[in-house]
Amino acid sequence: MTINYLSQKIAKLISVFTVVPIIALLVITIIYLNDSSFFHHNLNWYLMSIFFLVIVPLSAYWLKNYIPKYRQQGREGERKLAFITGIIGQFFGTVTVFILNGPVGVKLLFLTYILAGILLTICNSIIKFRASGHACGVAGPLTFLIFILGKNYLASFILLPLVFWSRLKLRRHTMSELVLGALLGVIATVTVVY
């Protein structure tokens, strides 16, 4: 086993465990365990957040096998479908939390995801400059975590250089795509919470 082979495997592992829904699961759970008042001490708001920000987006990895258009595109199709299911989860989660008049913190959480999704769509589809959804989906939620639980969670940003290294090692993004994606995540979060 060579060092390059091992570093490729580690990069892949980091990439898999830092996909947007997994980071959402981590951030939502850390908030719930440290400050359940964020969810009005109500497990249902926590579970609703998990459903719309984790389960719906993760369904892309299962659904791709049943939708020929995405299955035939391979990894690129999987990436597109993951983005679509992510937007669907964010949209319906936002609608649900506002219709049911959910806790303010949960509303802010969903609004940060919606705004990040809009900014990524503008960048990637309209401006035609690819911004990393992966970096956005790590930087934004970690910024939100720090806003909610305080500066003790600044150390969580150690994930960002690991994600950058992983995505560069796997040749999935350029440095500029990663930086732009991370900036969009931070901008979306700061815009919503401040």
N, C-alpha and C positions, 0 to 999 in steps of 0.2 A: 504494500500500500504506500503510494507516494504522498508527499506533503501536498501536492497540487490536488490529488484525488480527495484527500481528507479535507482540505480547505473548501473544495467544491461541495462536499457533503454537508459540511458545517454551514456554508452559505445557503444551501437549499433548505436546511432545517430552520435557520433563522428566518428565511423568506416565508416558509410555510406557517410558522408560529407567530408571524407578525402581520398576517393578512388583516385587512380592515375589521372583519367581524370578530376575530380573536382578540384584537386590541380593544374593541368595543366591549366584549365580554369581560376582559380584565378590568377595564376602567369602571364600568358599571358596577361590577362586583366589589371592587375596592371601595367605591363610594358607598355602596349599600352596607358593607361591613363596618365602615368607619363613621358613617353619618346617615343612618336610616331616616332621619328627619327630611333628608333630601327627597325621599319617596313618600313623605308623610307617614312614616312608619308602617307602610302598607306594602306587603309583599307583591300584591297585584301590579303595582306600578313598576316594580323591579322586573317582574316576569314579562310585562308588556314591553318594556324596553329591550329585554333579551330577545323576545320574539321578533320584533321589528328590526332591530339593529344587528342581530346575530343569526338567528335561525333563517329568516327570509333571505338575507344575502348568501348564507352558506348553502342554501338550496340550489344555487347555480351549479355547484360541483356535482350534484346528483342529477339535476335537470338536463345538463348538457348531453347526457347519454341518451335522452329521449327526444331531443330536438335536433333533427338531422342537420339543419343549417349551422348550428353551433358545434355539433359533434365533428362535422367535416372540416371545420376550420382549426381543429386541434386546440393548442394552447391559446391562440389568439381568440378563438371562439369562446373558450372558457373565460378569458379575461373580459370580453365584451358582455357576456351573460352575467358575470359577477357584478359588473358595473350596473347593469340594468336591474338586477334583483336588489342590489344595494339601494338604488334610487327608489324602487317600488317600496321597499321596507321603510326608508326614510320618509317618503311622502305619506304613506298610510299611517305610519306611527305618529307623524306630526298632526295629521288630521284627527286621529283618534284622541291624542292627548289634549287637543284644543276643544274638540266636541265634548269630551267628558270632563273638561275643566280640571285637568291634572295639576299636579304640583308645579310651581314656577320653575324649579330646577330641572324637572323632566322636560318642560316646554323648551327651556334654554338648550338642553342637551340635543333635542331633536332639531331645533333651529340651527345649531352649529353644523350638524350633519347636512341639513338641506342646503345651507349657504355654501358649504364646502363642495357639495355635489354640483351646485350651479356654477361655481367658479371653475371647477375642473371641466365641466361641459363647455363653458365659454372658451377656456384655454385650448382644450383638445379638439373641439369640433368647429368652433367659429374662427378663432385666431390661428388654429392649426399649429400650435406649439405644444408638444406633448409634455404635460406635467404629470409627475408620478402620483397616481392615486394611492399607491402603497405608502409613500412618504407622507402624503396628506393625511391618510388614515391613521398614521402614528402620531405625527406632530400635533394635529388638531385635538384629538382626545387627550393627549398628555397635557396640553395647555389647559384644557378644560378641567382635568384632574387637579392641577395646581391651583386653578382659580377656586375650585370647590373646597379642597382639603388643605391648601396652603403650601408654603415654600418647602416644607419637609419632603414634598414629592418632586422637587426639582431634579433629584438624582434619577428619576424615571427617564429623563431625557437621554440617559446613556444608551437607551434602545435606538435612538436615532442614528448615531454613527454606525451601530451594528447593522441596521437596516441599509444604510448607504453602502457599507462595505459589501453586504450580501448581494444587493441588487447590481452593484458594479461588477462584482466577481462573476455573477451569473450572466452578465451582459444583457440585463433586462432594461437598464436605464443608463443614461449619461448623467454626469454630475449635475449639469444644468437642469435636467428634468427632475432630479431628486430635490435639488435646492428649491426650485419653483413649487413643486408639490408640497414640500414642507412649509414653505412660506404661505401658500394658499390655505393650508390647514390652520396655521397660527392666525392668519388674517381673519378667516371665517370665525374662529372662536373669539378672538378679541373683539371683533365687530359686534357679535351677538351679546357677549357678557358685559361689555362696557358700553 
